[in-house]
Amino acid sequence: MSDDRLIVAMDVPNVIAGMDLAEKLGDSVSFYKIGLGMLTGGGLALANELKQEFGKRIFLDMKFFDIGATVEAAVRGVAQYDLDFLTVHGDPHVVRAARAGAGGSDMKILAVTILTSLDRDDLDASCIKTGDITDLVQERAGIALSNGADGVIASPQEASLIRALPEADGKLIVTPGVRPAGADLGDQKRVMTPAQAIANGADHVVVGRPIWQAENPAQAAKEIVAEMNSPQAKRANN
């Protein structure tokens, strides 16, 4: 039985590999993330096929960032595919433009706060203002939500802080940077387990390599779902 709180990151090179993974996962997964790396490998076609032919939910992770008019036009184009989630950067002008582009569609606009692959040293190298990274994430999340985002993308380490924001009431928190205990961290730096992420207030967790690199991807997905339903995943206020 699938659990759509688990979103599998389909970080594979093309449509053929993507469909092969979807077939291996079968009914164990109902929600997929298709990102920028797949775009030139037929990512939009794969998203549409998984949605329309197989009834899967789709998170299109494009992280749009540009002038408002361009973002609005790009989002309007994506909205015609009837997908579920789309990411944009959390800057206020980008979020407002994306909200306008989504129009009356059901597609949720999710704002990126600070990428989970970055730490304070990375922000310093990019001339991002000083301050604790968790404070900056919380601040950016509040700004994005108040400008019309349906939710935010954030590390599970910051999920509880964002969930406590008044602006986060009724909004989505989606957490990449999730790894089962003992899994290779790869390029992620701010990580937690699936149970910890859910306990901290995440609505969805995004997991890629620990599933699609597994010898049995469907079993790996089922184990993560089991962890998300374990006592360790219970939220403190539940």
Backbone bond lengths (Angstrom), bond angles and torsions (degrees), N, CA, C in turn:
res aa  C-N    CA-C-N  psi(-1)  N-CA   C-N-CA  omega(-1)  CA-C   N-CA-C  phi
1 M - - - 1.457 - - 1.527 109.02 -
2 S 1.330 116.76 130.60 1.463 119.80 -178.47 1.528 110.65 -83.86
3 D 1.308 115.39 165.20 1.463 123.46 178.69 1.520 105.40 -139.97
4 D 1.346 116.86 113.28 1.459 117.61 -171.77 1.523 113.79 -74.94
5 R 1.322 117.50 3.70 1.472 119.12 168.86 1.530 110.55 -69.76
6 L 1.323 116.87 -22.97 1.465 121.49 174.95 1.519 109.13 -89.57
7 I 1.326 115.91 120.93 1.458 122.10 174.01 1.527 107.44 -111.76
8 V 1.308 116.43 121.49 1.461 120.63 -179.72 1.531 109.24 -90.03
9 A 1.324 115.44 122.61 1.460 121.09 177.58 1.525 108.72 -77.40
10 M 1.323 115.40 114.62 1.457 121.18 -177.89 1.530 109.06 -87.78
11 D 1.322 115.46 69.87 1.464 121.42 -177.00 1.522 110.53 -87.95
12 V 1.312 114.48 59.62 1.464 122.30 178.94 1.523 107.96 -115.97
13 P 1.343 118.82 163.01 1.466 119.85 -167.20 1.518 117.63 -75.18
14 N 1.339 118.68 -24.72 1.460 117.89 -172.99 1.525 111.15 -158.93
15 V 1.326 114.72 177.96 1.466 121.60 -177.53 1.524 112.19 -59.67
16 I 1.310 117.00 -40.86 1.475 120.33 -177.83 1.519 110.55 -61.18
17 A 1.348 115.98 -47.68 1.464 120.02 178.62 1.522 110.65 -65.78
18 G 1.338 116.76 -35.85 1.451 120.56 179.51 1.516 112.46 -65.13
19 M 1.329 117.26 -44.54 1.456 119.87 178.55 1.519 111.61 -67.63
20 D 1.321 116.27 -34.40 1.467 120.02 176.85 1.527 110.21 -62.04
21 L 1.342 116.17 -43.66 1.466 119.78 178.43 1.525 110.60 -64.64
22 A 1.339 117.13 -43.88 1.461 120.35 -179.63 1.525 111.63 -60.72
23 E 1.331 116.48 -37.29 1.461 120.18 178.07 1.526 111.04 -67.11
24 K 1.334 116.83 -39.01 1.470 120.08 178.44 1.525 111.17 -65.47
25 L 1.326 116.18 -36.47 1.467 120.51 -177.04 1.523 111.60 -80.89
26 G 1.329 117.10 -32.35 1.461 120.85 176.07 1.518 113.56 52.44
27 D 1.330 116.06 -132.10 1.461 121.81 -176.93 1.526 113.18 -79.09
28 S 1.323 117.71 -2.12 1.463 119.47 -179.20 1.531 112.16 -75.25
29 V 1.344 116.93 -14.57 1.466 121.47 -179.00 1.528 109.15 -134.40
30 S 1.330 115.57 134.77 1.469 119.97 179.45 1.519 113.18 -117.85
31 F 1.338 117.81 -4.08 1.465 120.76 -173.43 1.527 108.62 -137.71
32 Y 1.344 116.29 128.42 1.465 121.53 -179.10 1.522 111.38 -124.82
33 K 1.320 115.65 145.73 1.466 122.53 170.69 1.516 109.00 -105.41
34 I 1.325 115.48 128.38 1.458 121.62 176.02 1.518 106.77 -118.52
35 G 1.334 116.86 121.67 1.448 121.48 -171.26 1.512 114.39 -108.87
36 L 1.323 113.69 -174.53 1.456 121.86 -175.30 1.525 112.33 -61.13
37 G 1.339 116.81 -34.91 1.451 120.04 -178.88 1.513 113.57 -63.27
38 M 1.330 117.06 -22.76 1.460 122.06 -179.89 1.524 112.26 -91.53
39 L 1.342 117.36 -10.02 1.459 120.40 -170.63 1.526 112.17 -55.96
40 T 1.326 117.49 -48.13 1.466 120.16 -178.07 1.524 112.21 -78.25
41 G 1.334 116.95 -6.27 1.461 120.99 176.91 1.515 112.52 -99.31
42 G 1.339 115.96 18.09 1.462 120.10 178.67 1.512 114.12 91.55
43 G 1.330 116.44 28.10 1.460 120.47 -175.19 1.517 114.74 -58.77
44 L 1.334 117.50 -41.59 1.457 119.38 -179.69 1.530 111.58 -67.74
45 A 1.321 115.73 -38.31 1.464 119.31 177.36 1.533 110.51 -64.13
46 L 1.333 116.58 -40.70 1.455 120.76 178.81 1.528 110.35 -65.50
47 A 1.335 115.69 -43.53 1.465 119.73 178.59 1.522 110.58 -57.61
48 N 1.316 116.27 -45.66 1.461 120.65 -178.34 1.526 111.50 -65.76
49 E 1.334 117.19 -39.98 1.466 120.20 -179.68 1.525 111.32 -67.23
50 L 1.336 116.36 -44.33 1.465 119.29 179.91 1.530 111.11 -63.73
51 K 1.323 115.81 -36.48 1.465 120.45 -179.27 1.528 111.44 -73.58
52 Q 1.321 116.31 -53.23 1.461 120.72 -171.48 1.534 113.60 -80.06
53 E 1.326 116.65 -37.07 1.463 119.79 -175.16 1.525 113.46 -92.92
54 F 1.340 116.49 -28.71 1.468 119.51 -174.41 1.526 113.07 -117.85
55 G 1.323 117.36 -1.74 1.458 120.53 176.07 1.513 115.26 68.83
56 K 1.322 117.72 22.90 1.463 121.28 178.96 1.526 110.47 -82.69
57 R 1.308 116.28 153.59 1.461 121.59 170.98 1.524 108.10 -85.46
58 I 1.337 115.93 146.97 1.460 120.20 -173.90 1.521 111.22 -130.79
59 F 1.320 114.33 131.10 1.455 124.75 174.63 1.532 106.07 -110.77
60 L 1.330 116.35 110.14 1.461 121.41 178.86 1.528 108.10 -93.22
61 D 1.311 115.50 111.06 1.469 121.49 -172.48 1.530 109.81 -100.45
62 M 1.333 115.73 81.73 1.468 121.30 -176.78 1.525 113.20 -99.70
63 K 1.326 117.54 -19.94 1.476 122.23 179.51 1.533 111.58 49.89
64 F 1.315 116.32 52.17 1.465 120.39 -178.52 1.529 111.71 -58.54
65 F 1.328 115.01 138.64 1.469 121.44 174.04 1.525 107.73 -152.79
66 D 1.332 116.13 117.36 1.459 121.05 -179.88 1.516 107.29 -170.54
67 I 1.328 117.24 -171.78 1.450 119.69 174.58 1.529 108.98 -65.33
68 G 1.320 116.14 156.98 1.449 120.44 -172.82 1.521 114.88 -54.95
69 A 1.328 116.95 -45.54 1.462 120.13 -176.93 1.523 111.47 -61.88
70 T 1.327 116.62 -39.09 1.463 120.44 -179.74 1.521 111.22 -69.12
71 V 1.333 116.66 -42.76 1.457 120.17 178.02 1.525 110.43 -62.47
72 E 1.316 116.62 -44.49 1.466 120.00 -179.57 1.525 110.72 -59.80
73 A 1.329 117.53 -44.24 1.461 121.07 179.98 1.522 111.51 -65.23
74 A 1.332 116.78 -41.25 1.466 120.44 -179.66 1.525 111.18 -64.52
75 V 1.320 116.09 -43.17 1.464 119.96 -179.59 1.524 110.73 -67.92
76 R 1.314 117.33 -38.55 1.465 120.38 177.08 1.534 110.07 -60.03
77 G 1.327 116.20 -38.67 1.458 119.76 178.38 1.513 112.50 -66.70
78 V 1.332 116.76 -40.55 1.468 120.49 179.70 1.523 111.09 -68.67
79 A 1.343 116.83 -35.42 1.466 120.69 -174.99 1.522 112.20 -59.56
80 Q 1.326 118.12 -24.25 1.460 120.33 -178.12 1.531 112.41 -69.36
81 Y 1.331 117.26 -15.11 1.467 120.64 -178.91 1.530 113.05 -84.60
82 D 1.329 117.68 -3.71 1.463 121.83 177.73 1.536 111.67 59.85
83 L 1.339 116.22 41.81 1.457 120.83 178.21 1.529 109.72 -86.89
84 D 1.322 116.30 173.44 1.465 119.80 -171.02 1.525 114.14 -97.19
85 F 1.332 117.75 -49.87 1.461 121.80 -179.21 1.526 109.55 -125.81
86 L 1.338 115.65 147.26 1.462 122.14 172.58 1.510 108.51 -140.25
87 T 1.337 116.88 135.04 1.467 119.55 178.52 1.518 112.31 -98.40
88 V 1.332 113.76 144.73 1.460 122.90 169.92 1.524 106.41 -136.41
89 H 1.318 116.94 162.93 1.462 118.61 174.33 1.526 109.52 -70.36
90 G 1.330 116.31 151.22 1.452 121.60 -170.05 1.512 116.45 -81.23
91 D 1.320 119.01 11.01 1.462 121.10 177.57 1.523 109.40 -65.32
92 P 1.334 118.18 138.51 1.468 120.64 -172.18 1.523 114.70 -53.62
93 H 1.340 117.83 -43.64 1.466 118.90 -176.89 1.529 111.27 -67.53
94 V 1.337 116.36 -31.52 1.464 120.63 178.75 1.528 110.40 -70.44
95 V 1.325 116.39 -44.51 1.466 120.58 -179.23 1.526 110.57 -63.49
96 R 1.316 116.78 -44.43 1.476 119.37 -179.99 1.524 111.17 -62.28
97 A 1.323 116.75 -41.58 1.466 120.36 179.27 1.523 111.04 -65.83
98 A 1.331 116.63 -40.89 1.462 120.43 179.08 1.524 110.96 -64.57
99 R 1.328 116.34 -40.68 1.460 120.39 178.44 1.520 110.35 -60.43
100 A 1.343 116.43 -41.85 1.460 120.69 178.01 1.522 110.93 -65.15
101 G 1.328 116.84 -41.23 1.455 120.81 -179.36 1.519 112.81 -66.31
102 A 1.332 116.99 -34.43 1.468 120.69 179.83 1.521 111.48 -68.67
103 G 1.327 115.81 -25.59 1.458 120.15 176.59 1.512 112.58 55.11
104 G 1.319 116.37 -132.58 1.454 121.03 -178.84 1.514 114.22 -93.75
105 S 1.323 117.26 13.34 1.467 120.15 179.77 1.527 110.47 -71.60
106 D 1.332 115.57 165.35 1.465 120.80 177.88 1.522 112.69 -86.37
107 M 1.317 118.06 -1.56 1.457 121.25 -178.15 1.526 111.21 -66.12
108 K 1.321 116.50 129.58 1.459 122.05 -179.10 1.521 110.45 -87.84
109 I 1.325 115.90 133.99 1.459 121.97 176.39 1.521 108.68 -94.35
110 L 1.322 115.74 117.78 1.461 121.96 179.73 1.519 109.70 -109.38
111 A 1.317 116.43 130.06 1.457 121.95 -176.97 1.523 110.85 -96.00
112 V 1.318 115.83 132.75 1.463 121.77 174.92 1.527 107.98 -80.72
113 T 1.314 117.00 127.93 1.469 121.26 177.30 1.531 108.23 -85.77
114 I 1.331 116.62 -83.66 1.468 122.37 173.42 1.518 106.92 -132.72
115 L 1.314 117.20 129.85 1.465 121.41 -175.93 1.526 111.42 -53.08
116 T 1.338 116.10 138.74 1.461 120.08 -177.87 1.527 112.87 -70.26
117 S 1.322 117.64 -9.85 1.470 120.55 176.58 1.524 111.92 -86.24
118 L 1.346 117.61 -1.39 1.465 121.40 -176.55 1.520 111.75 -106.60
119 D 1.329 115.53 146.81 1.453 121.08 171.36 1.523 108.73 -124.56
120 R 1.337 117.13 -172.79 1.459 120.44 -174.55 1.524 112.11 -62.43
121 D 1.323 117.96 -36.24 1.466 120.65 177.63 1.527 110.99 -61.41
122 D 1.334 116.30 -40.10 1.464 119.96 178.53 1.524 111.14 -64.99
123 L 1.318 116.70 -39.95 1.467 120.26 178.89 1.525 111.15 -65.98
124 D 1.327 116.03 -39.39 1.467 119.79 177.16 1.524 110.42 -61.08
125 A 1.327 116.39 -42.68 1.460 120.80 -179.10 1.527 111.99 -65.11
126 S 1.336 116.24 -23.22 1.463 121.18 -179.90 1.527 112.63 -99.67
127 C 1.335 116.17 9.62 1.475 122.28 178.41 1.525 112.25 61.77
128 I 1.333 117.32 32.24 1.471 121.43 174.69 1.528 107.58 -80.72
129 K 1.320 117.25 142.73 1.461 121.14 -171.48 1.525 111.77 -55.52
130 T 1.312 115.08 152.75 1.452 121.16 -177.13 1.520 110.59 -68.07
131 G 1.314 114.65 163.01 1.455 120.61 179.01 1.507 111.12 132.93
132 D 1.316 115.48 159.47 1.458 120.91 178.27 1.521 109.56 -63.93
133 I 1.315 116.24 137.49 1.459 120.45 -173.93 1.530 112.06 -62.58
134 T 1.316 117.25 -34.26 1.467 119.24 179.09 1.524 111.00 -67.73
135 D 1.329 117.19 -36.28 1.467 120.30 177.03 1.527 110.68 -65.64
136 L 1.332 116.15 -40.63 1.461 119.87 179.91 1.530 110.94 -66.41
137 V 1.316 117.26 -40.26 1.463 120.89 177.93 1.520 110.17 -62.23
138 Q 1.315 116.21 -46.13 1.460 120.22 -179.48 1.529 110.92 -61.91
139 E 1.325 116.57 -41.53 1.459 120.71 179.36 1.530 111.34 -64.78
140 R 1.329 116.00 -46.67 1.467 119.72 -179.88 1.530 111.23 -64.75
141 A 1.314 116.77 -36.56 1.462 120.00 178.50 1.520 110.63 -62.94
142 G 1.317 117.09 -46.40 1.456 120.51 179.80 1.515 112.27 -60.76
143 I 1.325 116.34 -41.70 1.469 121.08 179.23 1.525 110.63 -64.46
144 A 1.334 116.56 -45.65 1.466 120.35 -178.67 1.521 111.33 -63.43
145 L 1.319 117.15 -43.91 1.459 120.91 -178.94 1.521 111.38 -66.00
146 S 1.314 116.86 -37.72 1.460 119.79 179.99 1.519 112.17 -72.84
147 N 1.339 117.00 -14.37 1.458 121.22 177.72 1.525 113.09 -100.47
148 G 1.318 116.85 10.04 1.459 119.90 170.78 1.509 117.22 113.40
149 A 1.342 119.00 2.00 1.464 119.61 177.53 1.527 110.43 -66.75
150 D 1.327 115.80 143.68 1.465 120.93 177.06 1.525 111.75 -81.52
151 G 1.318 115.79 -13.18 1.449 120.59 -179.43 1.507 109.71 179.55
152 V 1.320 115.90 -176.51 1.461 120.75 -178.16 1.522 110.37 -134.91
153 I 1.320 113.27 156.87 1.459 122.29 169.58 1.517 106.83 -102.07
154 A 1.309 117.02 126.94 1.467 119.69 -178.78 1.514 110.13 -155.11
155 S 1.302 115.46 157.60 1.458 121.16 173.87 1.523 109.85 -60.35
156 P 1.340 117.84 146.20 1.466 119.16 175.26 1.518 112.59 -60.45
157 Q 1.329 117.13 -21.44 1.458 120.37 177.93 1.525 111.86 -67.19
158 E 1.331 116.94 -24.63 1.467 119.81 -179.89 1.525 112.68 -104.43
159 A 1.325 118.30 -2.11 1.464 120.99 -174.09 1.522 112.40 -58.69
160 S 1.326 117.78 -42.83 1.472 119.56 -177.46 1.521 111.56 -66.56
161 L 1.325 117.54 -35.81 1.460 121.01 178.26 1.524 110.48 -66.64
162 I 1.327 116.60 -41.86 1.459 120.12 179.37 1.523 110.38 -68.62
163 R 1.330 117.22 -40.68 1.461 120.53 179.82 1.527 111.32 -59.50
164 A 1.330 116.97 -28.62 1.467 120.98 -179.15 1.522 113.26 -78.57
165 L 1.331 118.30 -11.80 1.460 120.81 -178.94 1.525 110.97 -69.43
166 P 1.330 118.13 139.79 1.476 119.79 174.78 1.526 111.77 -57.53
167 E 1.336 116.98 -35.98 1.463 121.16 -178.80 1.527 112.71 -67.46
168 A 1.340 116.99 -17.61 1.465 121.13 -175.73 1.524 113.45 -87.07
169 D 1.315 117.55 -3.19 1.462 120.28 -179.14 1.530 110.12 -60.57
170 G 1.314 116.84 121.44 1.451 121.82 179.22 1.515 114.88 77.31
171 K 1.335 117.61 6.35 1.458 121.68 -178.66 1.532 110.64 -100.90
172 L 1.336 115.69 164.62 1.457 122.33 -178.70 1.524 111.87 -92.50
173 I 1.314 115.96 142.71 1.463 121.89 169.76 1.524 107.23 -122.83
174 V 1.323 116.03 119.06 1.458 122.49 -178.63 1.521 107.75 -115.91
175 T 1.326 116.24 126.84 1.458 120.30 -171.95 1.524 113.02 -117.66
176 P 1.338 116.88 108.74 1.472 119.64 162.71 1.525 107.64 -79.71
177 G 1.324 116.58 -171.39 1.457 118.13 -177.88 1.512 111.30 69.45
178 V 1.336 116.71 31.34 1.464 122.14 179.82 1.522 108.46 -108.89
179 R 1.319 115.39 129.16 1.467 120.97 -179.77 1.519 109.83 -137.99
180 P 1.320 118.57 131.19 1.462 120.00 172.90 1.525 109.96 -58.79
181 A 1.306 116.67 154.04 1.466 120.71 -179.76 1.520 110.53 -54.68
182 G 1.338 116.25 130.77 1.448 121.68 178.31 1.504 115.46 88.08
183 A 1.339 118.20 -6.11 1.468 120.87 -179.21 1.522 110.95 -77.05
184 D 1.321 116.46 152.84 1.457 122.86 175.70 1.520 109.01 -63.34
185 L 1.339 117.84 132.95 1.460 121.52 -178.38 1.517 112.34 -74.88
186 G 1.337 118.71 -20.44 1.466 121.05 -178.49 1.516 110.52 58.86
187 D 1.360 117.24 -130.09 1.457 120.28 -178.10 1.526 112.55 -96.18
188 Q 1.341 117.35 10.76 1.456 120.56 178.67 1.527 110.49 -86.97
189 K 1.335 116.26 142.84 1.458 120.94 -178.20 1.525 113.27 -118.63
190 R 1.342 117.61 -27.31 1.462 120.88 -178.63 1.528 107.00 -115.06
191 V 1.336 115.84 88.68 1.468 120.17 -169.28 1.527 112.31 -121.16
192 M 1.327 114.96 160.13 1.460 124.33 171.04 1.516 107.80 -150.39
193 T 1.323 116.09 170.33 1.457 120.90 177.10 1.533 109.42 -79.57
194 P 1.333 117.96 164.07 1.467 119.97 177.55 1.528 112.88 -56.80
195 A 1.327 117.75 -42.74 1.467 120.60 179.82 1.522 110.97 -62.90
196 Q 1.325 117.31 -42.49 1.463 120.39 179.22 1.521 111.68 -63.96
197 A 1.334 116.56 -40.07 1.458 120.26 -179.77 1.527 111.16 -62.86
198 I 1.333 117.20 -45.87 1.460 120.95 179.09 1.524 110.51 -64.34
199 A 1.329 116.31 -42.82 1.466 120.07 179.11 1.523 111.58 -61.67
200 N 1.322 117.09 -30.89 1.458 121.42 -179.16 1.529 113.32 -81.66
201 G 1.324 117.88 -3.81 1.457 119.68 175.24 1.508 116.13 114.91
202 A 1.336 118.00 4.41 1.466 119.74 178.57 1.525 110.63 -69.59
203 D 1.336 115.54 141.46 1.463 121.12 173.50 1.519 111.40 -88.16
204 H 1.336 116.02 -32.48 1.465 122.19 179.63 1.519 108.43 -139.85
205 V 1.335 115.78 145.56 1.458 121.61 172.16 1.521 108.37 -115.58
206 V 1.322 115.70 142.85 1.461 121.77 179.88 1.520 108.82 -109.46
207 V 1.316 116.28 122.62 1.466 121.71 -178.94 1.526 108.10 -130.79
208 G 1.321 116.56 133.09 1.455 120.75 -179.39 1.513 113.63 -118.35
209 R 1.330 115.69 -87.71 1.462 120.61 -172.90 1.524 115.64 -54.55
210 P 1.341 120.03 -40.80 1.465 118.00 178.97 1.527 113.70 -60.14
211 I 1.334 116.98 -18.30 1.464 120.12 176.34 1.518 111.20 -96.38
212 W 1.341 117.41 -57.30 1.472 116.96 -172.43 1.518 114.20 -75.21
213 Q 1.344 117.68 -15.24 1.464 119.58 173.87 1.529 112.23 -91.39
214 A 1.323 116.59 -4.76 1.464 120.19 -177.85 1.523 110.83 -71.29
215 E 1.316 116.50 152.53 1.467 121.15 177.16 1.522 110.30 -61.96
216 N 1.341 115.50 -35.27 1.465 121.47 177.75 1.529 107.51 -128.30
217 P 1.337 118.12 89.23 1.468 120.57 -175.59 1.528 113.79 -57.80
218 A 1.322 117.87 -39.67 1.464 120.13 -179.07 1.519 111.33 -62.93
219 Q 1.324 116.83 -40.59 1.460 120.84 178.89 1.526 110.25 -67.40
220 A 1.325 116.88 -39.33 1.463 120.30 177.93 1.528 110.60 -61.51
221 A 1.333 116.41 -41.41 1.470 120.75 178.26 1.525 110.38 -64.22
222 K 1.317 117.51 -43.04 1.466 121.13 -179.46 1.522 111.40 -63.50
223 E 1.321 116.85 -36.09 1.468 120.10 178.98 1.525 111.12 -67.55
224 I 1.332 116.72 -36.66 1.462 119.94 177.74 1.526 110.02 -67.85
225 V 1.336 117.17 -42.39 1.462 120.78 177.14 1.529 110.23 -60.12
226 A 1.323 116.98 -42.11 1.462 120.64 178.10 1.518 110.77 -60.83
227 E 1.334 116.54 -40.33 1.464 120.06 178.82 1.521 111.10 -65.28
228 M 1.346 116.90 -37.97 1.465 119.74 179.87 1.531 111.81 -68.25
229 N 1.320 116.85 -19.34 1.462 121.36 178.51 1.527 112.42 -102.26
230 S 1.321 117.09 9.21 1.456 121.92 -179.01 1.530 110.56 -81.87
231 P 1.324 118.09 164.42 1.470 120.61 176.67 1.527 112.90 -58.41
232 Q 1.328 117.59 -28.49 1.468 121.65 -179.73 1.530 112.04 -66.38
233 A 1.328 116.98 -18.50 1.459 120.94 -178.58 1.525 113.09 -91.50
234 K 1.309 117.21 -1.18 1.459 121.28 -177.23 1.527 110.49 -69.92
235 R 1.318 116.11 131.00 1.462 121.06 179.68 1.513 110.05 -76.32
236 A 1.327 114.56 147.12 1.462 120.48 -173.84 1.527 112.83 -60.63
237 N 1.335 117.25 -31.96 1.460 120.04 -176.87 1.525 113.20 -93.35
238 N 1.333 117.05 7.84 1.472 120.52 179.37 1.536 110.86 -92.92
